[in-house]
Amino acid sequence: MKIGISLVILVCLMAITGLGVVYAEVIYTKAGEEIQAKIDERDGDIIWYESSGGEIVEYTGIDIAEVEKVLNDDGSVSDYSPER
């Protein structure tokens, strides 16, 4: 029972302080932007990902042509080259 209460308190504190989900991947764009994200899927030339701006989780797509690289949490780099 104490674990359940502790978990509820932790989630409430995270919501109050704005600490949301920490995403494992970083998308580096050719424009120099770094996006902390969880990549969900690739659909043609679009990478669909989740990112968080505090309490709000956004589901967004980015054109592969705009992506420099994707760095995974294990340090590897994912290849999202445009399909030909």
HUHUCOR-V695807 format. One record per pair of residues at least 6 apart in sequence whose ideal C-beta (glycine too) atoms are under 6 Angstrom apart, sorted by the first residue. I is the first residue (numbers start at 1). J is the second residue. D is the distance in whole Angstrom. If there is no record, write none. Layout:
I:J:D
I:J:D
//
This chain:
18:54:5
20:52:4
21:52:5
23:36:5
23:37:5
23:38:5
24:73:4
25:37:5
25:39:6
25:70:6
25:72:6
26:34:6
26:36:6
26:71:5
27:35:4
27:37:5
27:70:5
28:34:6
28:68:4
28:69:5
29:66:5
30:66:6
30:68:5
35:51:6
37:49:4
37:51:5
38:50:5
39:47:6
39:49:5
40:48:5
41:48:5
45:63:6
45:64:5
45:82:6
46:61:4
47:62:5
47:80:6
48:61:5
50:57:6
50:59:6
51:58:5
64:80:5
64:82:5
67:80:6
69:77:5
70:78:4
70:80:6
71:77:6
//
